[in-house]
Amino acid sequence: MVKAKKTGKKSKSKTKKNVPSGIISVQATFNNTIITIADLEGNTLAQGSPAKIGFKGSKKSTAFAATKAATEVAFEVMKKYGFKEAKVYIQGAGAGRNAAVKGLDSAGLRLTTLVDKTGLPHNGCRPKKRPRK
């Protein structure tokens, strides 16, 4: 009788136990709002969106949904990593722009910097030609 060889599983030790500060990116589109929390090196700690909480369809694009998603992600990171303060980078023109920042603030995070990184066209594409009469 041949016995199967036991494979010794190596458990990964958690290196990120305490991350007091980091970066929060808020991407607000017209259909959704995505909140990503990362440490200062850029490694993602947590991500959240209204869909993750349970909002579906057109309700995902509301300001209320963005607030709820932001508070949920903030509480998760504060509990897991001891997160306290952050720089916030906002991108996009959706309804959840200001609401997400409001949600992060109400969760108890100290927001040190607020930067708008929304892209603006420098003259953009050529417009359509005028219709003939």
C-alpha positions as CSV (number, residue, x, y, z in Angstrom):
1,M,0.0,0.0,0.0
2,V,1.4,3.4,-1.1
3,K,0.6,6.4,1.1
4,A,0.0,9.8,-0.4
5,K,2.7,12.3,0.3
6,K,1.5,15.1,2.6
7,T,2.2,18.6,1.2
8,G,3.1,21.1,3.8
9,K,1.1,24.2,3.1
10,K,2.9,27.4,4.0
11,S,0.7,30.1,5.4
12,K,1.3,33.6,4.3
13,S,2.0,36.0,7.1
14,K,0.0,39.2,6.9
15,T,2.4,42.1,6.5
16,K,-0.2,44.9,6.4
17,K,-1.5,45.0,9.9
18,N,-1.4,48.7,10.6
19,V,-1.8,51.3,7.8
20,P,-2.6,54.7,9.4
21,S,-2.7,56.8,6.2
22,G,-3.2,56.3,2.5
23,I,-4.8,57.3,-0.7
24,I,-8.5,57.2,-1.6
25,S,-9.5,57.3,-5.3
26,V,-13.1,58.1,-6.2
27,Q,-14.2,57.5,-9.8
28,A,-17.6,59.0,-10.3
29,T,-19.2,58.0,-13.7
30,F,-22.8,58.7,-14.7
31,N,-23.8,55.1,-14.0
32,N,-21.7,54.2,-10.9
33,T,-19.2,55.4,-8.3
34,I,-16.1,53.3,-7.5
35,I,-14.1,54.0,-4.3
36,T,-10.6,52.5,-4.0
37,I,-8.6,52.8,-0.8
38,A,-4.8,52.2,-1.1
39,D,-1.7,52.6,1.1
40,L,0.9,55.2,0.3
41,E,2.7,52.9,-2.0
42,G,-0.4,52.3,-4.1
43,N,-1.3,48.8,-2.9
44,T,-5.1,48.4,-2.8
45,L,-6.5,47.7,0.6
46,A,-10.2,47.8,-0.2
47,Q,-12.6,48.6,-2.9
48,G,-16.3,49.4,-2.9
49,S,-19.2,50.5,-5.1
50,P,-23.0,50.8,-4.7
51,A,-23.4,47.5,-6.4
52,K,-21.4,45.8,-3.7
53,I,-23.8,47.0,-1.0
54,G,-26.9,46.0,-3.0
55,F,-28.0,48.9,-5.2
56,K,-28.9,47.8,-8.7
57,G,-29.7,49.5,-12.0
58,S,-30.3,53.3,-12.0
59,K,-30.1,53.4,-8.2
60,K,-26.3,52.8,-8.4
61,S,-25.8,56.3,-9.9
62,T,-27.4,58.2,-7.1
63,A,-25.6,60.4,-4.5
64,F,-27.2,58.4,-1.7
65,A,-25.7,55.1,-3.0
66,A,-22.3,56.7,-3.3
67,T,-22.4,57.9,0.3
68,K,-23.4,54.5,1.6
69,A,-20.7,52.8,-0.4
70,A,-18.0,55.2,0.8
71,T,-18.9,54.8,4.5
72,E,-19.0,51.0,4.1
73,V,-15.5,50.9,2.6
74,A,-14.1,53.4,5.1
75,F,-15.4,51.4,8.1
76,E,-14.0,48.2,6.6
77,V,-10.5,49.6,6.2
78,M,-10.6,51.4,9.6
79,K,-11.5,48.1,11.3
80,K,-9.1,45.9,9.4
81,Y,-6.0,48.2,9.1
82,G,-6.4,51.0,11.6
83,F,-6.8,53.5,8.8
84,K,-7.1,57.1,10.1
85,E,-6.3,59.8,7.5
86,A,-6.1,60.0,3.7
87,K,-5.6,62.0,0.6
88,V,-8.6,62.0,-1.7
89,Y,-8.4,62.0,-5.5
90,I,-11.7,62.5,-7.4
91,Q,-12.1,61.7,-11.0
92,G,-15.2,62.0,-13.2
93,A,-18.4,64.0,-13.4
94,G,-21.0,61.7,-11.8
95,A,-23.6,62.4,-9.1
96,G,-21.5,60.6,-6.5
97,R,-18.5,63.0,-6.5
98,N,-19.3,65.1,-3.5
99,A,-21.5,62.5,-1.9
100,A,-18.6,60.0,-1.6
101,V,-16.4,62.5,0.0
102,K,-19.2,63.3,2.4
103,G,-19.5,59.6,3.2
104,L,-15.8,59.2,3.9
105,D,-15.9,62.2,6.2
106,S,-18.9,61.0,8.1
107,A,-17.2,57.6,8.7
108,G,-14.6,59.3,10.8
109,L,-11.6,59.5,8.4
110,R,-9.4,62.6,8.4
111,L,-9.2,63.9,4.9
112,T,-6.0,65.9,4.5
113,T,-6.0,66.7,0.8
114,L,-8.8,66.9,-1.8
115,V,-7.7,66.8,-5.5
116,D,-9.8,66.8,-8.6
117,K,-8.2,64.8,-11.4
118,T,-11.0,64.9,-13.9
119,G,-9.7,65.0,-17.5
120,L,-10.6,68.0,-19.6
121,P,-10.3,68.0,-23.4
122,H,-7.8,70.5,-24.9
123,N,-10.1,71.4,-27.8
124,G,-11.2,67.7,-28.4
125,C,-12.5,66.2,-31.6
126,R,-13.6,68.0,-34.7
127,P,-17.3,68.8,-34.6
128,K,-19.8,67.3,-37.1
129,K,-20.3,69.2,-40.3
130,R,-23.4,71.4,-40.7
131,P,-26.4,69.8,-42.3
132,R,-27.3,70.9,-45.9
133,K,-30.4,72.9,-46.4
